[in-house]
Structures are given as structure tokens and as C-alpha cells.
Amino acid sequence: MKMHNFSAGPAILPATVLEQAADAVRDFDGLGLSILEISHRSPSFTKVLAETESLVRELLDLNDDYGVIFISGGASAEFFLTAMNLLNEDERAGYLDTGTWSTKAIKEAKLFGGVEVLASSKDKNFNYIPKGYPIPQGLKYVHVTSNNTIYGTQIKDWPETDAPLVADMSSDIFSRRLPMEKFGIIYAGAQKNMGPAGVTMVIIRKDLLGTVKRALPSMLDYRVHIEKGSTFNTPPVYPIYVCMLTLRWVKAQGGLEAMEKINEAKAKLLYDEIERNPKFKCTIPDPIDRSLMNVTFVTTEEADTAPFMEAAKAAGVDALKGHRSVGGFRASIYNAMPIESVQVLVDVMKGF
């Protein structure tokens, strides 16, 4: 039976990427060696690193004002690294609190400077994106989480502020076009929309660096990683390689404009069925706040939850269970999820 992977992360990868990645484990670049055992300073991997960065720059239309690095630690490390590299103790940064990950980012940032929570949707279990909140002038940066995997919300309209945006885009990077001029830093763990777990991409406007008064350990200083081209220490070679393959795939689909249209079509197919079918209800009331990446819904009758899960499993639908904070179901329909798999889930819902 074909399995349809709706996992929130680590998540689905394009089938062609999996095939190429598997081949490289056996023999990479005709070397007679595995990608897992070559030096990170070898010419073959140097080419991989260069192409991966080049694809990031091309897809996001980045100029030389931005550095692009690939490091370890996941987005959770970036919660403190962004503040450590940008925020002095006597300065303030604004944070939008829209879920678990932004709450954790706020906690970490408070170790380094002033943190102002601009708005929060905690009052309704994070089932909406705050709007119309005031943003004071003079903030060092404004931090947002673009897409909330647990709760199924996504920012569609970026905050208007005189400060650069710092954005955790772990779960929707490369899924849509971005106004890059608004962003000072974008960071993303790869394991949802870009590649396998084990590498984090960070895009940094270089003129923001070098303004903090604190001493920074070399491994925690963005400037060091930019200067060393992501090879200050041994980088996660294989995850970076799979990211390169995935970004090649995104480019082949037509880039971010095409991916955005495909993702909108997939999400519409599923949300329309949730709205049409009296057996189900979306957990995000306002359609404008609904994520194109993580669709969260519940059965209208609790007694139907287990039977529907069994029906979905019987159809090959995997990893549909919602996060414990929300319950119900979560269909993660990242870039690599084909619309045919979404249709399988929709057909199960119709039959149910």
C-alpha cells in the first residue's frame, strides 16, 4: 500500500530527492565513496555547499547584503542566538506570541535584553493571528513565527514596523514569495520543508551584526560562520546535500511563485472539505489565519475521532494525529506533499 506522509516533522521529502539521496549514500559524485564519509573540505562537498547557497539566493532573490549559513542546533538554538547577536541589555526587541515556539523564543531572548510582547493569541489557545496591535518605534527588531505547526495558523500580512523582522520560518520556508526587504534574519530548521533534520539555515542582513557589546563565543557568532562559509566547524554534510537536492526540486517546479499556487490549491481542497462536511470542524475560525502548511481540524462528535483515524490509516494516511495541545487531527501538507495524497485524505473524509 502507498503511504501518504502527513507528518509535521521530520516530514515528507520529494520522491526524486529520496532516490538521489539514497544513491549518494552508496556512491557520491562517482567517487566510489559515500556522501557520509567524504571530507567537508573536499572539492565535491565544496561544490554542494556553494550550490545550496546559490539556490537559496536565487529562490529568495537575495543580494550580497545578506549572509547565508548552515549550522546545527535547530530553530531552538536560534531562539537565543538571534537575541545574543543582535540585542544589547539596554535595548528592546518586540515579539509576537502566536504559539509554543514563539513563547520559547521570548523566554530565551529575555536572557540578553529587553523583550516587549507586542500581542498574543494565548487567550484562545493560539487559534488566531493577532492584528492591529501597536508597535513602538525604536525596537532593535521584531520577532515573528511565520507558521505555527501545532496550532495551524500562518501570518499572511507582515507587521508594519521601522525595525527589521526576525522570523522563524521553519515550517513554511520556500513555500511562498517573501518581501525580503522587511527581514533582518530568517531562520529555519530544515526538517519540515527544506530537507532532513540536522541542519538549520540562517539568512542574516550583515549590517545588523557587530553592534552588541557582549563577548560572543566563536561558535555562537554569526559573523564567524559567514566569514568561514559555514565551515568553521564540520557542517552537517548529508543534510546540506539533501537540502540542495530539495531546493533544486523547488526550482524545477517553477520556484516560489509556482510553489505558492500549488500549496494554495492543496490547502483549498482540504479546507473546502472540512467546511462542507458536517462531521468535521476546523480549529482555526478565521480563514485568513489558516495555515497552508498545517491543517488542523477535529470531528464534531468526539465519538467519531477514533473511527476516523482508523479509516484514514486503512487508506494509507500516516501521522494524522493532532498535537496534544489541540487534539483532533493535523494534516501537514508541505511543499513535497502531492495533491493526489491530499485527495486521498479528502476521499476518506467524504466516505466517512
C-alpha positions in Angstrom: 0.0 0.0 0.0 1.2 3.5 -0.8 1.7 5.6 2.4 0.7 9.2 2.5 3.0 11.1 4.9 1.2 13.9 6.7 3.9 14.1 9.4 4.5 17.6 10.9 8.3 17.0 11.0 10.6 15.4 10.2 8.4 15.5 7.2 7.8 14.3 3.7 10.5 14.8 1.0 10.1 14.7 -2.8 10.3 11.2 -4.1 13.1 12.1 -6.6 15.1 13.7 -3.8 14.9 10.5 -1.7 16.1 8.5 -4.7 19.1 10.8 -5.4 19.9 11.0 -1.7 19.9 7.2 -1.4 22.2 6.8 -4.4 24.6 9.3 -2.9 24.9 7.2 0.3 26.2 4.3 -1.9 28.3 6.4 -4.3 28.6 10.1 -4.3 29.6 12.1 -7.4 31.2 9.0 -9.0 33.9 8.9 -6.3 33.3 5.4 -5.2 32.7 6.9 -1.7 29.6 7.6 0.2 28.4 11.1 0.9 28.5 10.1 4.5 32.3 9.6 4.5 33.8 12.4 2.4 35.6 15.4 3.9 33.6 18.5 4.3 36.6 20.3 2.7 36.7 18.1 -0.3 36.1 19.7 -3.7 32.9 17.6 -4.2 31.3 18.9 -1.0 32.6 22.5 -1.5 30.5 22.4 -4.7 27.5 21.2 -2.8 27.7 24.0 -0.3 28.2 26.6 -2.9 25.2 25.4 -5.0 23.0 25.2 -1.9 23.7 28.8 -1.0 23.3 29.8 -4.6 19.8 28.2 -4.8 18.8 29.9 -1.6 19.8 33.3 -3.0 18.1 32.6 -6.4 14.8 31.4 -4.9 14.6 34.2 -2.4 16.2 36.9 -4.6 18.8 37.7 -2.0 21.6 40.3 -2.7 25.0 40.5 -1.1 23.7 42.4 1.8 22.7 39.0 3.3 24.8 36.2 4.5 23.5 32.6 4.3 24.8 30.0 6.7 24.1 26.4 7.5 24.6 25.4 11.1 23.4 22.9 13.8 21.2 23.3 16.8 17.8 23.6 15.1 15.5 26.6 15.4 15.6 26.2 19.2 19.2 27.4 19.2 18.2 30.4 17.1 15.8 31.4 19.8 18.8 32.6 21.8 21.4 33.1 19.0 19.3 35.9 17.3 19.0 37.8 20.6 22.6 37.1 21.6 23.9 38.5 18.3 21.5 41.5 17.9 20.2 42.7 21.3 22.1 44.6 24.0 21.0 44.6 27.6 19.8 48.2 27.4 17.9 47.7 24.1 14.4 46.3 23.5 13.0 43.9 20.9 9.4 43.2 20.1 7.9 39.7 20.0 4.6 38.4 18.6 3.4 35.5 20.7 1.5 33.1 18.5 2.3 29.6 19.9 4.7 27.3 21.6 7.8 28.2 19.6 7.4 32.0 19.9 6.8 31.5 23.6 10.1 29.7 23.9 11.8 32.3 21.8 10.6 35.0 24.1 11.9 33.1 27.2 15.4 32.8 25.6 15.6 36.4 24.4 14.9 37.8 27.9 18.4 36.5 28.9 20.0 39.1 26.7 17.9 42.3 26.7 14.5 43.9 27.0 11.6 42.0 25.5 8.2 43.5 24.8 5.4 41.1 23.9 3.5 43.1 21.3 0.5 40.9 21.1 -0.5 37.3 22.0 -3.2 34.8 20.9 -2.7 32.7 24.0 -6.2 33.8 25.3 -7.8 31.5 22.7 -5.2 28.7 22.7 -3.3 30.4 19.8 -6.1 29.8 17.3 -5.7 33.2 15.6 -3.0 35.7 14.5 -3.2 39.0 16.4 -3.9 42.0 14.2 -3.9 45.8 14.6 -1.6 45.8 17.6 0.7 48.9 18.2 4.4 48.5 17.6 6.5 51.2 19.2 9.4 52.8 17.4 13.0 52.2 18.4 12.9 48.4 18.7 16.1 46.6 17.7 14.0 44.1 15.9 10.5 42.5 15.8 10.4 38.7 16.0 7.6 36.6 14.5 6.9 32.9 13.9 5.6 32.8 10.4 3.7 29.5 10.6 2.6 27.6 13.7 2.8 23.8 13.1 1.0 22.9 16.3 -2.0 25.2 16.1 -2.3 25.6 12.3 -2.0 29.4 11.9 0.1 31.3 9.5 1.0 35.0 9.1 -0.3 36.3 5.8 0.3 40.1 6.4 3.7 41.0 7.8 3.8 43.6 10.6 4.5 47.2 9.6 7.4 48.5 11.6 10.6 50.6 11.3 12.5 47.6 12.8 13.8 44.7 10.8 11.8 41.5 11.2 13.4 38.4 12.6 11.4 35.3 11.6 11.3 31.7 12.5 10.2 30.1 9.2 11.0 26.5 10.0 7.7 25.2 8.7 6.9 27.4 5.7 10.3 28.5 4.2 10.3 28.2 0.4 6.5 27.7 0.3 5.7 31.2 -0.9 7.2 34.5 -2.0 8.6 36.9 0.6 9.2 40.6 0.8 12.8 40.2 1.8 13.3 43.9 2.3 11.4 43.6 5.6 13.6 40.9 7.1 16.8 41.2 9.1 17.1 37.5 9.9 15.2 34.4 8.7 16.0 31.1 10.3 14.6 27.6 9.6 15.2 24.1 10.8 15.3 22.0 7.6 13.2 19.1 8.7 9.8 20.3 7.5 10.0 22.0 4.1 13.7 22.0 3.1 15.4 18.7 3.9 16.1 16.3 6.7 16.7 17.0 10.4 20.2 18.1 11.4 20.8 21.4 9.7 19.4 24.9 10.2 19.6 27.6 7.6 20.0 31.2 8.8 19.8 34.3 6.5 21.2 37.4 8.0 21.4 41.0 7.0 25.1 41.6 7.6 24.8 45.2 8.6 22.9 44.2 11.8 25.9 42.3 13.2 28.7 43.6 15.3 26.6 46.0 17.4 26.4 44.1 20.6 28.7 44.9 23.5 29.0 41.3 24.9 31.7 38.9 24.0 30.5 36.2 21.7 32.0 32.7 21.7 33.1 31.9 18.1 30.6 29.1 17.6 27.8 31.5 18.6 28.9 34.4 16.5 27.0 34.7 13.2 29.9 36.7 11.7 32.3 33.8 12.2 30.1 31.4 10.3 29.5 33.9 7.5 33.3 34.5 7.2 34.1 30.8 7.2 31.3 29.9 4.7 29.5 27.5 7.1 32.7 25.5 7.6 34.1 27.0 10.9 33.5 23.5 12.2 32.4 20.4 10.4 29.0 21.1 9.0 26.2 18.5 8.7 27.3 17.3 5.3 24.5 14.9 4.4 21.5 17.1 5.5 23.0 20.0 3.5 23.3 17.8 0.4 19.6 16.7 0.7 18.7 20.4 1.1 20.5 21.2 -2.1 18.5 18.4 -3.9 15.3 19.7 -2.4 16.0 23.3 -3.5 16.8 22.0 -7.0 13.4 20.4 -6.9 11.7 23.6 -5.8 13.4 25.5 -8.7 12.3 22.8 -11.1 8.6 23.2 -10.0 8.8 26.8 -11.1 10.2 28.5 -8.0 8.3 30.1 -5.1 5.6 31.6 -7.3 4.7 28.2 -8.6 5.0 26.6 -5.1 2.7 29.1 -3.6 0.0 28.4 -6.2 0.4 24.6 -5.7 0.2 25.0 -1.9 -2.9 27.2 -2.1 -4.6 24.6 -4.3 -3.8 21.8 -1.9 -5.0 23.7 1.2 -8.2 24.8 -0.6 -9.0 21.2 -1.4 -8.7 20.1 2.2 -10.3 23.2 3.9 -13.2 23.1 1.5 -14.0 19.5 2.5 -13.7 20.4 6.2 -16.2 23.3 5.7 -18.5 21.1 3.6 -18.5 18.0 5.7 -20.7 18.2 8.9 -18.5 15.5 10.5 -15.6 17.9 10.8 -14.7 21.4 12.0 -11.5 23.5 11.5 -9.8 24.6 14.7 -8.9 28.0 13.2 -12.1 30.1 12.9 -10.9 32.8 10.6 -9.9 31.6 7.1 -7.3 34.4 6.8 -5.3 32.9 9.7 -5.4 29.3 8.4 -2.0 27.7 7.5 -1.3 26.4 4.1 1.2 24.0 5.6 -0.6 22.5 8.7 -4.3 22.0 8.5 -5.8 21.4 12.0 -9.3 20.0 12.5 -11.5 17.9 14.8 -14.5 15.7 14.5 -17.7 17.5 15.5 -18.6 14.4 17.7 -15.7 13.1 19.9 -17.0 9.6 19.4 -16.0 9.8 15.7 -12.3 10.6 16.4 -11.0 7.1 16.8 -13.1 5.6 13.9 -12.0 8.3 11.5 -8.4 7.8 12.5 -8.8 4.1 11.7 -10.4 4.8 8.4 -7.5 7.1 7.5 -4.9 4.6 8.5 -6.7 1.9 6.3 -6.3 4.3 3.3 -2.5 4.7 4.0 -2.8 8.1 5.6 0.0 8.3 8.1 0.8 10.7 11.0 -2.5 12.5 11.0 -2.9 12.7 14.8 -3.1 16.3 16.1 -0.7 17.7 18.7 -1.8 17.1 22.3 -2.3 20.9 22.7 -5.1 21.0 20.1 -6.2 17.4 19.8 -8.0 16.0 16.8 -6.1 15.9 13.5 -3.2 17.7 11.8 -2.6 17.3 8.1 0.8 18.7 7.3 0.9 19.4 3.6 4.3 20.8 3.0 5.8 21.5 -0.5 6.6 17.9 -1.2 3.1 16.6 -0.4 1.5 15.8 -3.8 -2.1 17.0 -4.3 -3.0 13.3 -5.0 -2.2 12.4 -1.4 -4.4 15.3 -0.2 -7.2 13.9 -2.4 -6.8 10.5 -0.7 -7.5 12.2 2.7 -10.4 14.1 1.3 -11.9 11.0 -0.1 -11.7 9.3 3.3 -13.5 12.2 4.8 -16.2 12.1 2.2 -16.6 8.4 2.7 -16.7 8.8 6.5 
